[in-house]
Amino acid sequence: MKNDLNNDDKKAKRMIIFLLLAFYIVGVIIGAVLFSYKGGSGGIMIERNAFPESFISHGNNGKSTDGITVYGVSSVLIPAGETAVPVDFCNPSENEGMYYLSFELGIYTDGKDEAEILYRSGLVEPGEHIYGITLSHALEAGEYKGVLHVQPYRMDKERTLTNNADMEIGIIVK
């Protein structure tokens, strides 16, 4: 009888060890998937708020530098007191197979030489657009000097940074 209890205890201990090992393995797999999703490049991820280019047509207004196509933006209209902003930040389909783009919207205030970043995207795949963003904070009505920083990343495993574009833009808050 004592031998049967001893065997039951051993089976229970084995089951607990098996379950702990299974949870550990599942955790390692999930961690590996998340790390590879982030690309191991400073944690920048693919933007999930981007839509296919077929939603809108820009015609042939792209500007290309060293094989990277970037559409120009001259101004952004922002509702006063709101953080939700309609935009159209695009990674043109001409960059297919070559470059992801990320976007930062900044504003110059109080005579500062450095822009305050109001929005930062993840990586936008070629042929996709970001149609709406959420600012870090609302702005008061007025006209501001701003900058749209477009950073291309090669579509390699390391997501290597390449040359970038800083477009001076008008930020109109109404």
Buried (B, 14 or more C-beta within 10 A) or exposed (E): EEEEEEEEEEEEEEEEEEEEEEEEEEEEEEEEEEEEEBBEBEEBBBBEBBBEBEEEEEEEEBEEEEEBBBBEBEEBEBBEEEBEBEBBBBBBBBBBEBBBBBBBBBBBBEEEEEBBBBBBBBBBBBBBBBBEBEBEEBBEEEEBEBBBBBBBBBBEEEBEBBEBBEBEBEBBBE
